Amino acid sequence: MKKSNFLVLGMLIFTFLLSVNVSAQEDPKPVYIVITTMYRNLDSDRADWQKTEQEYYDKVTSKNDLIIGSEILTHYYTANSSEVLHVSVYKTWEDIEKVNDITDELIKKAWPDEKARKAFFDKQRSYYITKHSDEIYTSQPMVGEKQLKTDSKEPMIVYIRRSQLSMNGQGKGLKEFNEKVTMKNPYIKAYYPHRHAWGSDSRDFMEAFLFDSMSDMEKSSDKDDELIKAAWPKEADRKAFFDEMRKAFTGLHGDYVYRNEPTMSR
């Protein structure tokens, strides 16, 4: 798979998939993306895990109005095959603080019997080990977003790129690049950029790219080449543009490929 052109692209939570719909007359507003990384107990049955998470989604997540977007992403090509990313999107930070109260109400309504409620959550917890991590990001619609438009119920490929911002005030051009390349690439079904708000590294800049298949992800690289050459036909202009844009980043990045669970996507 060619990855050279993803150097100028970025990574979530996305989030995918994970932003609020706005009218054409309004500027898109940033939203908050919470990504909880959990690790599945590999001794458990995957079909049972999926059935249990689906029940929780149907009875709780899908009915919580403060959650405006959600995804469950599972390992495809990452360093840890047990990874499960639970992604939730909120309009405001205050909604993140309020969400647990509504969740508690929905849980008690869904499982009014205390013993049945305890049994369900004991079972749900058994599918994971105790280790987990939490990160919060803000979406970056000002550099461009491509909203997902699909009726497909098949799992999608979610390529996430975690880059490091240089934090030196230099570098520009990502918005222009996205307008001329990312938004015009038909293989990229959605694009969601977001950056650190709360977590372990303030330099994090994440971008999520959604594809119908791995083959489409590979084809998108060739399409990027074509679109880049059309946008900057002169080699000198092309080099100058990318040299400037790369100043915004340290050059370090990580690549992660997941699949989503379409029946638990909101």
HELIX and SHEET records of a PDB file:
HELIX    1   1 SER A    4  VAL A    8  5                                   5    
HELIX    2   2 ARG A   46  LYS A   59  1                                  14    
HELIX    3   3 THR A   61  LYS A   63  5                                   3    
HELIX    4   4 TRP A   93  ALA A  110  1                                  18    
HELIX    5   5 GLU A  114  SER A  126  1                                  13    
HELIX    6   6 PRO A  141  VAL A  143  5                                   3    
HELIX    7   7 LEU A  174  LYS A  180  1                                   7    
HELIX    8   8 THR A  182  LYS A  184  5                                   3    
HELIX    9   9 MET A  214  ALA A  231  1                                  18    
HELIX   10  10 GLU A  235  ARG A  246  1                                  12    
HELIX   11  11 PRO A  262  MET A  264  5                                   3    
SHEET    1   A 9 TYR A  32  ARG A  40  0                                        
SHEET    2   A 9 GLU A  83  TYR A  90 -1                                        
SHEET    3   A 9 GLY A  69  TYR A  77 -1                                        
SHEET    4   A 9 PHE A 249  ASN A 260 -1                                        
SHEET    5   A 9 ILE A 157  LEU A 165 -1                                        
SHEET    6   A 9 ASP A 204  PHE A 211 -1                                        
SHEET    7   A 9 ALA A 190  TRP A 198 -1                                        
SHEET    8   A 9 TYR A 128  SER A 139 -1                                        
SHEET    9   A 9 TYR A  32  ARG A  40 -1                                        
END                                                                             
